[in-house]
Amino acid sequence: MTRLPLTFACGRYDRTMALRTGEVQPEGIDLNYIPIEASREIFDRMVGNKEFDCAELSTSEYVRMVDAGAKDFVALPVFPSRCFRHGFIFINKNAGIRTPKDLEGKRIGTGLYTQTAAVWIRGHLQNDFGVDFSKVKWVQGAIEKPGPHGQPTTRPLLKPVDITENESPYSLAELLARGEIDAMIPARRPPGFGKDPNIVRLFPNFREIERDLYKRAKIHPVMHLLAIRRDVYERNPWVATSLFKAFEEAKAFAVDLMRVSITQSTMFPWHVDDFDEIEELMGGDPWPYGLEPNRSTLEALITYLHQQNMISRRMPIEELFLPLKGLFD
């Protein structure tokens, strides 16, 4: 039987490694895994030009497309990227910021105001720490170089926000070090962190806060989901089931490698003990796919997107994903 060729763009993740090496193969699919490290490049090429049959895609970007009525893609509740975000709030130590509330009225840098990482950070700060962002001046641009962060296909916000583009000859990280912005909420650590004494974290105890978030609310923030071009899916609806099963198998493959204690799969000396602790905290699966195990996380993201005037309503999460009964629970 001829296998259906599909292109798939994604980062080099441990949970997808077996798909890249071919040790796991989706049934009936010849998957051409295209590894791209810069996720913004994947999103821009997928949303702007539909260059791939399927790809990891910004969750907030996808939700906003659904809310706007766009039907170019369908999605599976497979999350190649997820990340706690309290450790990604950086401040200039001379900016007079001692508590989260001190961010009010400041100049804050971000790659894109609408990127999922920034949505999560603002949501946490607003809902858990009472931060009012109404008077914040946002500066948008690349973290590590001057200019913009990618070339996204943007949609207007439902209400105006004070956002300016970084047109200086400096990156956002350099602006933070120079004190020309007061804080930054990037998707990655700025290159000056740990080197420039002016760049510090708002929450030095971020791991404690993130653990508390999970214990209290069962939220493990999702960044990216798995999107399939709608035309590909409608011609071959069976690929959704095949891909979901293959991603589950690839994740299990990675977890099994991490559990091996005789020869460690990573260079982190205590990763086996750390993994045991994480499994205990998260009920045995630190990276679940499907709807029900991620309901609290996804509903929180929908709430934050609605609060931040990026979507018109708090939609049920079932509207976002393909209804493959029996697979996701």
Protein Blocks (a to p, Z undefined) as FASTA:
>chain_A
ZZddddddddddfklmmmmnopaccehiacdddddfblmlmmmmmmmnopafbdcddfkl
mmmmmmnopakbccddddfbgcdfklmcccdfklopabfklmgopacddfblkbmklmmm
mmmmmmmnopafklpccddddfkbgcjehjadddddfbdcdddddfbfbdfklmmmnopa
fbdcdfbdcfkgokamkbccfblmlmmmmmmmmmmnopacdfbdcdddfklmmmmmmlmm
mmmmmmmmmmmmmmmmmmpmkbccbfbfklmmmmmmmmmmnoopabbgdjklmmmmmmmm
mmmmmmnopafbdcdfklmpccdehklZZ
